[in-house]
Amino acid sequence: MVGARAAVLDGPISETIEQQIHAIENALESVPDFAFDLSKTLVESVCKTVLADIGQQADTNWDAPKLLRETTNRLALLPRNHPDPTKARESVEKTIRGLLQTIQGLCELRNGYGMASHGRDGFSARLDLRQATLAAQAADTIVSFLYRIHRDALMQTPGARVYYEDHTDFNEAFDRDNELIRLGELELLPSRVLFHGDREAYKAALNEYLSEGSGAGIGATAAEPGDDGQEAE
């Protein structure tokens, strides 16, 4: 799970997702059947995290392929100002369709051979470590791609859920413009106090900072697919 672990650790740490990655790695060493269940769960967790970050509610009725499709539809798949967005989008979307086939395969493996899926005949046929590793590697590829693309976009245009560590430049600028907050011998950074004390005020100040710097900020309208090679979450 090298790709998924690196992608997730590159941003704010989610203990839940980190535990799921660790559980898959442990399952491959001890109970390979369980990796089928955990691999599907990891993909679903990351999709729901991405949607929550950008203020979209995942429908509880969506199955895993639908959840992945809805998530990728809301991701900025191309770099901003790409010189040939139409051709690049076609290629990326073909790859996305491959990922959708992959998640469908994960679902079928989980339903047929997972340790914790729906219960099964204790003497039914089982798959082994090779197939479990395939499921884990498929989940690793999907999660690494989704989370890195998502985090790249989130750093440029903050979503509904803002992370303090994502905006070092703004935090430093805000702290230069405001005095340290002192409580006895304790000194607190103004940006951190604002972030934890009034998240909406922090987002408003961040939005103003980004607007002044690039002409886009929180609440910027998402471009339609293919418009000037730009897409936004």
GUVEXKE-408654 format. One line per field, with one value per residue: residue in one letter; x, y, z of N, C-alpha, C, O in turn; residue number from 0. Coordinates in nm, 3 decimals. Layout:
BEGIN
residu: [A;...];
n.xx: [X;...];
n.yy: [Y;...];
n.zz: [Z;...];
ca.xx: [X;...];
ca.yy: [Y;...];
ca.zz: [Z;...];
c.xx: [X;...];
c.yy: [Y;...];
c.zz: [Z;...];
o.xx: [X;...];
o.yy: [Y;...];
o.zz: [Z;...];
num: [NUM;...];
END
This chain:
BEGIN
residu: [M;V;G;A;R;A;A;V;L;D;G;P;I;S;E;T;I;E;Q;Q;I;H;A;I;E;N;A;L;E;S;V;P;D;F;A;F;D;L;S;K;T;L;V;E;S;V;C;K;T;V;L;A;D;I;G;Q;Q;A;D;T;N;W;D;A;P;K;L;L;R;E;T;T;N;R;L;A;L;L;P;R;N;H;P;D;P;T;K;A;R;E;S;V;E;K;T;I;R;G;L;L;Q;T;I;Q;G;L;C;E;L;R;N;G;Y;G;M;A;S;H;G;R;D;G;F;S;A;R;L;D;L;R;Q;A;T;L;A;A;Q;A;A;D;T;I;V;S;F;L;Y;R;I;H;R;D;A;L;M;Q;T;P;G;A;R;V;Y;Y;E;D;H;T;D;F;N;E;A;F;D;R;D;N;E;L;I;R;L;G;E;L;E;L;L;P;S;R;V;L;F;H;G;D;R;E;A;Y;K;A;A;L;N;E;Y;L;S;E;G;S;G;A;G;I;G;A;T;A;A;E;P;G;D;D;G;Q;E;A;E];
n.xx: [0.083;0.194;0.154;-0.101;-0.053;0.154;0.023;-0.188;-0.051;0.065;-0.100;-0.338;-0.361;-0.564;-0.684;-0.856;-0.844;-0.573;-0.556;-0.707;-0.548;-0.326;-0.450;-0.509;-0.252;-0.170;-0.360;-0.288;-0.065;-0.157;-0.441;-0.545;-0.797;-0.947;-0.851;-0.991;-1.238;-1.146;-1.007;-1.203;-1.348;-1.161;-1.138;-1.399;-1.407;-1.215;-1.332;-1.566;-1.449;-1.323;-1.550;-1.680;-1.490;-1.521;-1.773;-1.987;-2.250;-2.241;-2.454;-2.633;-2.731;-2.566;-2.369;-2.036;-1.908;-2.073;-2.026;-1.753;-1.763;-1.919;-1.748;-1.511;-1.620;-1.635;-1.383;-1.086;-0.947;-0.745;-0.439;-0.436;-0.490;-0.403;-0.254;-0.383;-0.661;-0.887;-0.803;-0.638;-0.822;-0.985;-0.810;-0.757;-1.013;-1.062;-0.887;-1.007;-1.243;-1.136;-1.062;-1.314;-1.405;-1.227;-1.302;-1.550;-1.473;-1.344;-1.563;-1.702;-1.513;-1.499;-1.766;-1.782;-1.562;-1.472;-1.380;-1.549;-1.785;-2.077;-2.108;-2.042;-2.039;-1.861;-1.693;-1.654;-1.503;-1.188;-0.989;-0.641;-0.331;-0.223;-0.441;-0.560;-0.361;-0.369;-0.620;-0.564;-0.360;-0.498;-0.680;-0.492;-0.385;-0.613;-0.681;-0.445;-0.434;-0.685;-0.670;-0.439;-0.491;-0.715;-0.609;-0.424;-0.595;-0.736;-0.549;-0.521;-0.777;-0.963;-1.199;-1.517;-1.436;-1.171;-0.818;-0.575;-0.296;-0.266;-0.229;0.009;0.137;-0.064;-0.118;0.127;0.137;-0.088;-0.015;0.199;0.068;-0.078;-0.072;0.100;-0.089;-0.116;-0.131;-0.077;0.228;0.211;0.229;0.040;-0.020;-0.181;-0.315;-0.363;-0.522;-0.744;-0.825;-0.899;-1.076;-1.276;-1.388;-1.523;-1.463;-1.191;-1.188;-1.307;-1.114;-0.901;-1.007;-1.022;-0.750;-0.656;-0.804;-0.702;-0.448;-0.468;-0.705;-0.901;-1.091;-1.226;-1.540;-1.533;-1.662;-1.713;-1.551;-1.692;-1.650;-1.373;-1.355;-1.132;-0.935;-0.950;-1.059;-1.256;-1.302];
n.yy: [-0.120;0.123;0.351;0.455;0.504;0.697;0.903;0.972;1.042;1.270;1.479;1.625;1.417;1.138;0.941;0.724;0.637;0.583;0.370;0.182;0.132;0.021;-0.205;-0.352;-0.416;-0.576;-0.780;-0.904;-1.037;-1.212;-1.290;-1.330;-1.335;-1.135;-0.904;-0.847;-0.739;-0.516;-0.368;-0.273;-0.121;0.077;0.226;0.326;0.484;0.683;0.805;0.912;1.087;1.270;1.378;1.496;1.689;1.873;1.959;1.797;1.570;1.228;0.986;0.752;0.534;0.480;0.244;0.099;0.134;0.343;0.540;0.592;0.684;0.918;1.064;1.096;1.245;1.492;1.579;1.770;1.684;1.752;1.945;2.296;2.525;2.353;2.278;2.119;2.032;1.880;1.641;1.536;1.502;1.302;1.082;1.059;1.007;0.759;0.609;0.644;0.502;0.250;0.230;0.223;-0.023;-0.172;-0.125;-0.246;-0.510;-0.541;-0.528;-0.762;-0.957;-0.912;-0.971;-1.239;-1.367;-1.241;-1.212;-1.092;-1.028;-1.120;-1.337;-1.685;-2.015;-2.236;-2.416;-2.336;-2.256;-2.088;-1.794;-1.708;-1.564;-1.438;-1.342;-1.180;-0.991;-0.870;-0.740;-0.560;-0.407;-0.292;-0.129;0.037;0.174;0.317;0.476;0.625;0.777;0.919;1.065;1.222;1.383;1.515;1.650;1.820;1.997;2.102;2.249;2.469;2.575;2.608;2.391;2.298;2.200;2.311;2.294;2.378;2.341;2.342;2.595;2.759;2.993;3.190;3.177;3.265;3.525;3.637;3.621;3.797;4.036;4.067;4.092;3.878;3.663;3.677;3.481;3.497;3.347;3.217;3.216;3.267;3.195;3.424;3.336;3.066;3.077;3.206;3.015;2.793;2.914;3.053;2.925;2.997;3.269;3.250;3.116;3.316;3.520;3.386;3.342;3.603;3.665;3.479;3.561;3.815;3.742;3.562;3.591;3.407;3.218;3.077;2.943;2.996;2.966;2.651;2.536;2.432;2.100;2.085;2.356;2.582;2.418;2.410;2.296;2.277;2.188];
n.zz: [0.000;-0.075;-0.241;-0.160;0.113;0.102;-0.034;0.140;0.374;0.288;0.327;0.561;0.844;0.848;1.085;1.067;0.794;0.777;0.956;0.818;0.594;0.722;0.828;0.597;0.508;0.723;0.700;0.462;0.543;0.735;0.728;0.437;0.304;0.426;0.319;0.087;0.171;0.316;0.123;-0.053;0.132;0.199;-0.043;-0.057;0.175;0.120;-0.104;0.013;0.193;0.021;-0.107;0.114;0.183;-0.023;0.013;-0.067;-0.035;0.015;-0.122;0.061;-0.068;-0.280;-0.449;-0.446;-0.710;-0.813;-0.622;-0.661;-0.924;-0.899;-0.740;-0.895;-1.100;-0.990;-0.952;-1.024;-1.302;-1.477;-1.510;-1.440;-1.709;-1.913;-2.229;-2.422;-2.357;-2.437;-2.570;-2.370;-2.164;-2.271;-2.268;-1.994;-1.898;-2.011;-1.861;-1.613;-1.656;-1.661;-1.392;-1.280;-1.369;-1.226;-0.956;-0.963;-0.997;-0.749;-0.578;-0.649;-0.582;-0.309;-0.231;-0.301;-0.185;0.041;0.388;0.572;0.446;0.378;0.532;0.492;0.352;0.550;0.431;0.177;-0.146;-0.150;-0.219;-0.255;-0.128;-0.357;-0.510;-0.320;-0.284;-0.533;-0.517;-0.310;-0.426;-0.636;-0.500;-0.381;-0.603;-0.695;-0.471;-0.430;-0.669;-0.664;-0.419;-0.441;-0.668;-0.573;-0.345;-0.467;-0.603;-0.387;-0.250;-0.411;-0.446;-0.184;-0.025;0.118;0.360;0.537;0.577;0.810;0.775;0.503;0.403;0.426;0.331;0.349;0.626;0.735;0.630;0.749;1.015;1.017;0.986;1.212;1.568;1.801;2.013;2.353;2.639;2.949;2.992;2.761;2.410;2.123;1.781;1.566;1.331;1.382;1.607;1.500;1.313;1.473;1.644;1.500;1.236;1.000;0.974;0.935;0.686;0.531;0.543;0.428;0.175;0.078;0.069;-0.123;-0.342;-0.391;-0.463;-0.682;-0.812;-0.769;-0.537;-0.235;-0.303;-0.570;-0.897;-1.043;-1.332;-1.641;-1.770;-1.982;-2.035;-2.131;-2.039;-1.764;-1.452;-1.163;-0.820];
ca.xx: [0.000;0.289;0.095;-0.207;0.007;0.226;-0.075;-0.263;0.040;0.107;-0.194;-0.383;-0.367;-0.691;-0.653;-0.940;-0.789;-0.442;-0.582;-0.754;-0.429;-0.249;-0.525;-0.490;-0.116;-0.169;-0.441;-0.211;0.033;-0.217;-0.571;-0.560;-0.938;-0.998;-0.804;-1.094;-1.331;-1.079;-0.969;-1.324;-1.380;-1.066;-1.178;-1.522;-1.374;-1.146;-1.432;-1.653;-1.367;-1.308;-1.679;-1.703;-1.398;-1.569;-1.909;-2.085;-2.297;-2.252;-2.583;-2.616;-2.774;-2.467;-2.276;-1.897;-1.882;-2.142;-1.956;-1.629;-1.799;-1.961;-1.630;-1.423;-1.690;-1.619;-1.241;-1.014;-0.866;-0.633;-0.374;-0.492;-0.431;-0.342;-0.262;-0.468;-0.748;-0.981;-0.735;-0.592;-0.939;-1.026;-0.719;-0.777;-1.144;-1.047;-0.825;-1.109;-1.333;-1.064;-1.074;-1.451;-1.406;-1.149;-1.382;-1.653;-1.407;-1.323;-1.692;-1.732;-1.422;-1.541;-1.891;-1.765;-1.451;-1.433;-1.395;-1.654;-1.885;-2.214;-2.106;-2.033;-2.019;-1.728;-1.612;-1.657;-1.372;-1.123;-0.875;-0.524;-0.257;-0.201;-0.561;-0.578;-0.264;-0.424;-0.725;-0.500;-0.287;-0.599;-0.725;-0.378;-0.379;-0.730;-0.672;-0.333;-0.474;-0.793;-0.634;-0.340;-0.562;-0.801;-0.529;-0.369;-0.699;-0.775;-0.447;-0.541;-0.911;-1.015;-1.337;-1.602;-1.356;-1.040;-0.714;-0.480;-0.162;-0.264;-0.219;0.122;0.162;-0.166;-0.098;0.242;0.100;-0.184;0.059;0.280;-0.020;-0.148;0.018;0.087;-0.187;-0.046;-0.209;0.029;0.354;0.180;0.214;-0.038;-0.023;-0.313;-0.381;-0.408;-0.634;-0.859;-0.867;-0.967;-1.180;-1.385;-1.348;-1.580;-1.385;-1.064;-1.214;-1.331;-0.985;-0.825;-1.068;-0.979;-0.607;-0.641;-0.862;-0.606;-0.328;-0.487;-0.835;-0.994;-1.085;-1.333;-1.666;-1.518;-1.748;-1.643;-1.556;-1.747;-1.544;-1.321;-1.346;-0.996;-0.847;-0.954;-1.170;-1.244;-1.391];
ca.yy: [0.000;0.233;0.470;0.509;0.557;0.820;1.007;1.014;1.107;1.397;1.581;1.609;1.275;1.077;0.819;0.615;0.586;0.526;0.240;0.091;0.093;-0.069;-0.330;-0.427;-0.470;-0.686;-0.890;-0.976;-1.121;-1.309;-1.341;-1.268;-1.319;-1.011;-0.792;-0.814;-0.648;-0.392;-0.291;-0.203;-0.021;0.188;0.308;0.396;0.586;0.795;0.875;0.990;1.195;1.369;1.446;1.581;1.802;1.973;1.997;1.714;1.461;1.098;0.920;0.623;0.427;0.456;0.134;0.145;0.193;0.471;0.634;0.630;0.763;1.051;1.133;1.137;1.349;1.620;1.607;1.841;1.576;1.806;2.065;2.422;2.580;2.251;2.327;2.036;1.970;1.783;1.513;1.486;1.456;1.173;0.979;1.043;0.945;0.617;0.550;0.643;0.390;0.132;0.226;0.182;-0.168;-0.227;-0.124;-0.347;-0.636;-0.547;-0.559;-0.902;-1.035;-0.896;-1.042;-1.382;-1.429;-1.164;-1.275;-1.029;-0.971;-1.153;-1.471;-1.781;-2.155;-2.254;-2.505;-2.287;-2.233;-1.962;-1.747;-1.702;-1.439;-1.373;-1.266;-1.075;-0.886;-0.799;-0.651;-0.452;-0.320;-0.216;-0.023;0.127;0.260;0.406;0.572;0.715;0.870;1.006;1.155;1.320;1.478;1.594;1.738;1.924;2.097;2.163;2.345;2.589;2.629;2.539;2.344;2.322;2.167;2.374;2.243;2.483;2.312;2.358;2.735;2.816;3.132;3.276;3.180;3.350;3.663;3.680;3.638;3.920;4.153;4.070;4.069;3.753;3.664;3.630;3.441;3.473;3.322;3.144;3.296;3.195;3.256;3.475;3.253;2.940;3.112;3.232;2.888;2.708;2.988;3.093;2.865;3.073;3.393;3.207;3.090;3.444;3.588;3.309;3.369;3.737;3.655;3.407;3.645;3.921;3.685;3.488;3.617;3.298;3.178;2.991;2.978;3.020;2.879;2.542;2.544;2.316;2.018;2.125;2.501;2.636;2.324;2.427;2.235;2.304;2.109];
ca.zz: [0.000;-0.076;-0.302;-0.074;0.236;0.070;-0.070;0.258;0.468;0.231;0.369;0.699;0.878;0.888;1.160;1.017;0.669;0.808;1.018;0.714;0.516;0.808;0.839;0.472;0.511;0.819;0.649;0.360;0.611;0.827;0.682;0.305;0.268;0.482;0.236;-0.011;0.237;0.355;0.004;-0.096;0.234;0.187;-0.157;-0.020;0.275;0.055;-0.186;0.101;0.248;-0.086;-0.125;0.231;0.175;-0.119;0.048;-0.135;0.048;-0.051;-0.104;0.128;-0.159;-0.384;-0.431;-0.461;-0.842;-0.824;-0.535;-0.730;-1.043;-0.854;-0.687;-1.005;-1.177;-0.920;-0.935;-1.130;-1.358;-1.555;-1.457;-1.490;-1.832;-1.997;-2.367;-2.507;-2.258;-2.493;-2.590;-2.240;-2.089;-2.327;-2.219;-1.850;-1.876;-2.042;-1.743;-1.509;-1.684;-1.616;-1.247;-1.248;-1.386;-1.115;-0.834;-0.980;-0.966;-0.605;-0.516;-0.673;-0.500;-0.169;-0.208;-0.317;-0.112;0.158;0.518;0.651;0.355;0.416;0.587;0.383;0.386;0.609;0.348;0.039;-0.207;-0.111;-0.295;-0.167;-0.114;-0.486;-0.547;-0.218;-0.316;-0.649;-0.468;-0.233;-0.519;-0.711;-0.409;-0.364;-0.722;-0.697;-0.360;-0.456;-0.775;-0.617;-0.311;-0.487;-0.754;-0.484;-0.262;-0.555;-0.627;-0.261;-0.214;-0.493;-0.421;-0.066;-0.033;0.235;0.478;0.520;0.665;0.844;0.722;0.356;0.360;0.498;0.288;0.410;0.771;0.765;0.600;0.852;1.140;1.005;0.993;1.341;1.681;1.875;2.121;2.473;2.756;3.046;2.923;2.637;2.289;2.023;1.648;1.532;1.229;1.444;1.694;1.414;1.253;1.571;1.713;1.410;1.109;0.890;0.960;0.875;0.544;0.465;0.530;0.329;0.045;0.036;0.038;-0.249;-0.447;-0.421;-0.523;-0.807;-0.874;-0.742;-0.398;-0.190;-0.364;-0.713;-0.976;-1.111;-1.477;-1.707;-1.828;-2.112;-2.052;-2.120;-1.971;-1.621;-1.381;-1.021;-0.738];
c.xx: [0.087;0.226;-0.010;-0.148;0.078;0.129;-0.146;-0.174;0.088;0.016;-0.229;-0.405;-0.509;-0.659;-0.732;-0.880;-0.652;-0.458;-0.628;-0.637;-0.346;-0.317;-0.511;-0.353;-0.106;-0.246;-0.365;-0.110;-0.033;-0.347;-0.601;-0.706;-0.993;-0.957;-0.907;-1.194;-1.266;-1.042;-1.088;-1.359;-1.289;-1.104;-1.302;-1.494;-1.308;-1.245;-1.520;-1.578;-1.351;-1.437;-1.707;-1.614;-1.451;-1.717;-2.017;-2.121;-2.306;-2.387;-2.560;-2.656;-2.672;-2.384;-2.136;-1.866;-1.948;-2.072;-1.827;-1.658;-1.837;-1.843;-1.541;-1.488;-1.670;-1.473;-1.185;-0.913;-0.742;-0.567;-0.440;-0.415;-0.356;-0.360;-0.355;-0.567;-0.840;-0.919;-0.692;-0.709;-0.986;-0.941;-0.741;-0.909;-1.143;-0.985;-0.925;-1.205;-1.267;-1.072;-1.213;-1.468;-1.333;-1.231;-1.496;-1.595;-1.382;-1.452;-1.724;-1.641;-1.463;-1.666;-1.872;-1.664;-1.407;-1.462;-1.517;-1.767;-2.027;-2.221;-2.104;-2.018;-1.875;-1.637;-1.611;-1.516;-1.318;-1.019;-0.757;-0.456;-0.241;-0.321;-0.588;-0.483;-0.310;-0.530;-0.664;-0.427;-0.383;-0.650;-0.616;-0.369;-0.491;-0.715;-0.560;-0.371;-0.577;-0.743;-0.532;-0.404;-0.647;-0.720;-0.465;-0.470;-0.734;-0.675;-0.466;-0.674;-0.973;-1.162;-1.415;-1.526;-1.214;-0.942;-0.608;-0.346;-0.153;-0.226;-0.111;0.145;0.062;-0.144;0.016;0.210;0.006;-0.111;0.148;0.194;-0.091;-0.051;-0.007;-0.017;-0.121;-0.146;-0.109;0.161;0.334;0.161;0.147;-0.035;-0.164;-0.387;-0.436;-0.527;-0.760;-0.914;-0.949;-1.083;-1.299;-1.350;-1.402;-1.505;-1.249;-1.082;-1.236;-1.201;-0.897;-0.877;-1.024;-0.832;-0.586;-0.696;-0.767;-0.484;-0.348;-0.620;-0.934;-0.980;-1.197;-1.464;-1.655;-1.602;-1.668;-1.660;-1.622;-1.633;-1.503;-1.307;-1.203;-0.904;-0.851;-1.078;-1.150;-1.338;-1.504];
c.yy: [0.126;0.362;0.535;0.572;0.690;0.934;1.060;1.088;1.242;1.512;1.564;1.461;1.236;0.946;0.700;0.553;0.523;0.387;0.138;0.042;-0.008;-0.204;-0.415;-0.492;-0.588;-0.807;-0.971;-1.071;-1.234;-1.372;-1.278;-1.244;-1.184;-0.891;-0.753;-0.714;-0.512;-0.305;-0.211;-0.091;0.100;0.281;0.390;0.508;0.707;0.874;0.964;1.106;1.307;1.448;1.540;1.705;1.912;2.005;1.919;1.596;1.333;1.036;0.783;0.506;0.398;0.333;0.185;0.201;0.329;0.578;0.682;0.718;0.906;1.131;1.183;1.246;1.488;1.658;1.687;1.744;1.627;1.923;2.190;2.468;2.476;2.289;2.245;1.960;1.862;1.646;1.452;1.432;1.320;1.060;0.952;0.972;0.797;0.544;0.540;0.527;0.258;0.117;0.182;0.032;-0.236;-0.232;-0.224;-0.486;-0.653;-0.586;-0.708;-0.994;-1.029;-0.978;-1.193;-1.446;-1.352;-1.237;-1.222;-0.975;-1.001;-1.287;-1.571;-1.921;-2.175;-2.343;-2.461;-2.261;-2.096;-1.924;-1.733;-1.567;-1.366;-1.287;-1.153;-0.959;-0.804;-0.699;-0.532;-0.355;-0.236;-0.100;0.082;0.225;0.362;0.515;0.673;0.820;0.970;1.110;1.260;1.425;1.573;1.695;1.850;2.036;2.173;2.268;2.477;2.655;2.554;2.503;2.378;2.297;2.216;2.317;2.351;2.463;2.332;2.499;2.809;2.962;3.228;3.288;3.274;3.498;3.718;3.707;3.763;4.044;4.167;4.032;3.932;3.769;3.600;3.601;3.401;3.459;3.251;3.241;3.213;3.270;3.301;3.386;3.125;2.966;3.135;3.102;2.805;2.780;3.025;3.047;2.945;3.204;3.362;3.186;3.220;3.519;3.518;3.335;3.505;3.736;3.588;3.490;3.756;3.867;3.622;3.513;3.506;3.259;3.085;3.037;3.008;2.920;2.775;2.557;2.419;2.235;2.065;2.274;2.547;2.546;2.337;2.361;2.265;2.215;2.196];
c.zz: [0.000;-0.129;-0.214;0.051;0.210;0.040;0.052;0.358;0.418;0.272;0.516;0.730;0.919;0.957;1.107;0.891;0.692;0.869;0.915;0.628;0.595;0.819;0.714;0.471;0.607;0.768;0.545;0.424;0.691;0.775;0.545;0.264;0.311;0.398;0.131;0.047;0.263;0.235;-0.048;0.003;0.225;0.073;-0.122;0.079;0.212;-0.032;-0.099;0.165;0.146;-0.102;-0.008;0.228;0.084;-0.099;-0.023;-0.045;-0.032;-0.020;-0.043;0.039;-0.269;-0.351;-0.461;-0.600;-0.861;-0.740;-0.600;-0.850;-1.002;-0.801;-0.799;-1.091;-1.117;-0.900;-1.052;-1.190;-1.432;-1.484;-1.515;-1.614;-1.915;-2.143;-2.458;-2.418;-2.314;-2.508;-2.458;-2.159;-2.139;-2.271;-2.070;-1.823;-1.913;-1.922;-1.629;-1.530;-1.644;-1.465;-1.204;-1.265;-1.270;-0.987;-0.842;-0.949;-0.817;-0.533;-0.530;-0.592;-0.353;-0.140;-0.213;-0.223;0.012;0.288;0.593;0.565;0.402;0.489;0.472;0.438;0.435;0.527;0.201;-0.012;-0.167;-0.215;-0.199;-0.173;-0.247;-0.524;-0.447;-0.243;-0.435;-0.605;-0.394;-0.325;-0.602;-0.626;-0.390;-0.481;-0.724;-0.593;-0.384;-0.560;-0.724;-0.519;-0.354;-0.576;-0.668;-0.403;-0.345;-0.576;-0.499;-0.216;-0.290;-0.464;-0.304;-0.081;0.091;0.364;0.454;0.622;0.685;0.776;0.571;0.312;0.438;0.461;0.351;0.560;0.809;0.739;0.707;0.984;1.136;1.026;1.127;1.453;1.743;1.987;2.243;2.584;2.864;2.973;2.789;2.521;2.181;1.890;1.614;1.432;1.290;1.536;1.611;1.356;1.351;1.641;1.627;1.269;0.989;0.867;0.897;0.725;0.468;0.442;0.427;0.189;-0.009;-0.006;-0.097;-0.366;-0.489;-0.494;-0.658;-0.875;-0.854;-0.597;-0.364;-0.253;-0.512;-0.790;-1.049;-1.261;-1.532;-1.766;-1.965;-2.132;-2.023;-2.040;-1.819;-1.565;-1.234;-0.945;-0.689];
o.xx: [0.056;0.242;-0.008;-0.190;0.063;0.150;-0.163;-0.217;0.144;0.050;-0.156;-0.462;-0.566;-0.612;-0.681;-0.868;-0.620;-0.382;-0.592;-0.630;-0.302;-0.250;-0.501;-0.339;-0.040;-0.205;-0.376;-0.073;0.028;-0.361;-0.676;-0.736;-1.076;-1.022;-0.911;-1.229;-1.325;-1.045;-1.073;-1.395;-1.334;-1.103;-1.310;-1.551;-1.341;-1.240;-1.545;-1.636;-1.363;-1.435;-1.754;-1.658;-1.429;-1.778;-2.129;-2.035;-2.372;-2.429;-2.477;-2.620;-2.688;-2.335;-2.119;-1.804;-1.888;-2.059;-1.795;-1.587;-1.792;-1.840;-1.500;-1.418;-1.687;-1.443;-1.231;-0.805;-0.645;-0.632;-0.493;-0.293;-0.256;-0.469;-0.400;-0.558;-0.869;-0.976;-0.706;-0.696;-1.022;-0.993;-0.742;-0.917;-1.215;-1.026;-0.928;-1.243;-1.334;-1.086;-1.228;-1.537;-1.372;-1.229;-1.535;-1.660;-1.397;-1.450;-1.769;-1.686;-1.461;-1.673;-1.936;-1.678;-1.313;-1.557;-1.582;-1.838;-2.091;-2.329;-2.158;-1.988;-1.780;-1.516;-1.572;-1.422;-1.394;-0.967;-0.773;-0.514;-0.244;-0.305;-0.633;-0.519;-0.292;-0.530;-0.707;-0.432;-0.352;-0.661;-0.644;-0.348;-0.468;-0.735;-0.578;-0.343;-0.560;-0.771;-0.539;-0.376;-0.649;-0.757;-0.453;-0.436;-0.758;-0.712;-0.432;-0.683;-1.030;-1.239;-1.384;-1.549;-1.145;-0.978;-0.557;-0.288;-0.042;-0.195;-0.138;0.170;0.100;-0.151;0.005;0.250;0.020;-0.141;0.172;0.242;-0.156;0.040;-0.117;-0.029;-0.077;-0.232;-0.062;0.202;0.429;0.085;0.192;-0.046;-0.259;-0.508;-0.545;-0.620;-0.868;-1.035;-1.055;-1.175;-1.412;-1.289;-1.333;-1.486;-1.199;-1.000;-1.192;-1.179;-0.828;-0.799;-0.991;-0.795;-0.507;-0.639;-0.753;-0.423;-0.258;-0.644;-1.042;-0.871;-1.256;-1.493;-1.755;-1.613;-1.566;-1.768;-1.608;-1.532;-1.586;-1.254;-1.159;-0.806;-0.765;-1.187;-1.036;-1.441;-1.592];
o.yy: [0.224;0.468;0.656;0.680;0.784;1.047;1.182;1.186;1.321;1.629;1.496;1.388;1.292;0.851;0.588;0.431;0.420;0.296;0.021;-0.076;-0.109;-0.308;-0.537;-0.610;-0.688;-0.921;-1.094;-1.173;-1.339;-1.494;-1.181;-1.146;-1.124;-0.786;-0.638;-0.616;-0.407;-0.183;-0.094;0.019;0.213;0.403;0.508;0.617;0.821;0.997;1.079;1.213;1.425;1.570;1.652;1.814;2.030;2.072;1.969;1.531;1.330;1.033;0.706;0.392;0.301;0.318;0.301;0.307;0.421;0.693;0.801;0.815;1.002;1.254;1.299;1.329;1.588;1.760;1.674;1.724;1.553;1.992;2.188;2.453;2.508;2.330;2.296;1.838;1.763;1.546;1.332;1.328;1.233;0.955;0.837;0.885;0.717;0.433;0.441;0.460;0.165;0.006;0.111;-0.033;-0.343;-0.333;-0.281;-0.568;-0.762;-0.665;-0.772;-1.096;-1.130;-1.046;-1.268;-1.562;-1.394;-1.314;-1.296;-0.883;-0.913;-1.344;-1.543;-1.942;-2.136;-2.345;-2.537;-2.245;-2.000;-2.008;-1.744;-1.468;-1.243;-1.172;-1.045;-0.843;-0.682;-0.585;-0.418;-0.234;-0.122;0.013;0.201;0.345;0.480;0.633;0.792;0.939;1.091;1.229;1.374;1.544;1.694;1.811;1.963;2.154;2.293;2.366;2.584;2.778;2.447;2.576;2.474;2.363;2.169;2.295;2.407;2.559;2.338;2.519;2.908;3.046;3.334;3.398;3.352;3.585;3.833;3.803;3.826;4.145;4.268;3.951;3.878;3.875;3.486;3.683;3.288;3.549;3.229;3.337;3.103;3.392;3.225;3.364;3.080;2.886;3.089;3.082;2.754;2.716;3.027;3.121;2.959;3.245;3.439;3.233;3.234;3.576;3.582;3.350;3.518;3.799;3.636;3.488;3.786;3.936;3.625;3.462;3.508;3.265;3.022;3.157;3.041;2.804;2.806;2.586;2.311;2.291;2.083;2.317;2.550;2.591;2.283;2.368;2.278;2.171;2.149];
o.zz: [0.068;-0.070;-0.195;0.092;0.287;0.083;0.066;0.419;0.494;0.254;0.589;0.648;1.012;0.894;1.103;0.881;0.632;0.837;0.923;0.593;0.541;0.819;0.723;0.437;0.577;0.788;0.541;0.365;0.712;0.779;0.539;0.196;0.242;0.404;0.090;-0.018;0.234;0.244;-0.083;-0.038;0.242;0.090;-0.153;0.068;0.245;-0.033;-0.134;0.188;0.179;-0.111;-0.028;0.265;0.111;-0.182;-0.039;0.014;-0.136;0.096;-0.091;0.067;-0.344;-0.239;-0.499;-0.609;-0.917;-0.783;-0.595;-0.875;-1.064;-0.816;-0.800;-1.149;-1.185;-0.837;-1.166;-1.134;-1.448;-1.405;-1.627;-1.623;-1.980;-2.181;-2.560;-2.406;-2.247;-2.464;-2.436;-2.094;-2.059;-2.230;-2.025;-1.736;-1.853;-1.887;-1.556;-1.435;-1.598;-1.414;-1.104;-1.186;-1.223;-0.916;-0.741;-0.883;-0.763;-0.439;-0.435;-0.540;-0.282;-0.039;-0.139;-0.185;0.080;0.297;0.667;0.608;0.460;0.504;0.365;0.556;0.367;0.551;0.113;0.066;-0.152;-0.288;-0.078;-0.218;-0.249;-0.566;-0.484;-0.224;-0.438;-0.652;-0.412;-0.303;-0.635;-0.674;-0.384;-0.461;-0.751;-0.622;-0.360;-0.542;-0.740;-0.534;-0.310;-0.561;-0.690;-0.394;-0.297;-0.567;-0.503;-0.151;-0.239;-0.459;-0.324;-0.143;0.161;0.466;0.363;0.738;0.589;0.725;0.517;0.195;0.506;0.548;0.401;0.615;0.904;0.817;0.749;1.055;1.238;1.077;1.153;1.434;1.738;2.047;2.238;2.618;2.868;2.899;2.714;2.533;2.150;1.886;1.632;1.445;1.252;1.543;1.648;1.351;1.316;1.690;1.676;1.192;0.888;0.752;0.816;0.646;0.354;0.335;0.348;0.095;-0.127;-0.106;-0.178;-0.476;-0.607;-0.576;-0.742;-0.984;-0.915;-0.540;-0.451;-0.256;-0.575;-0.751;-1.111;-1.310;-1.475;-1.807;-2.053;-2.234;-1.909;-1.981;-1.751;-1.623;-1.187;-0.997;-0.618];
num: [0;1;2;3;4;5;6;7;8;9;10;11;12;13;14;15;16;17;18;19;20;21;22;23;24;25;26;27;28;29;30;31;32;33;34;35;36;37;38;39;40;41;42;43;44;45;46;47;48;49;50;51;52;53;54;55;56;57;58;59;60;61;62;63;64;65;66;67;68;69;70;71;72;73;74;75;76;77;78;79;80;81;82;83;84;85;86;87;88;89;90;91;92;93;94;95;96;97;98;99;100;101;102;103;104;105;106;107;108;109;110;111;112;113;114;115;116;117;118;119;120;121;122;123;124;125;126;127;128;129;130;131;132;133;134;135;136;137;138;139;140;141;142;143;144;145;146;147;148;149;150;151;152;153;154;155;156;157;158;159;160;161;162;163;164;165;166;167;168;169;170;171;172;173;174;175;176;177;178;179;180;181;182;183;184;185;186;187;188;189;190;191;192;193;194;195;196;197;198;199;200;201;202;203;204;205;206;207;208;209;210;211;212;213;214;215;216;217;218;219;220;221;222;223;224;225;226;227;228;229;230;231;232];
END
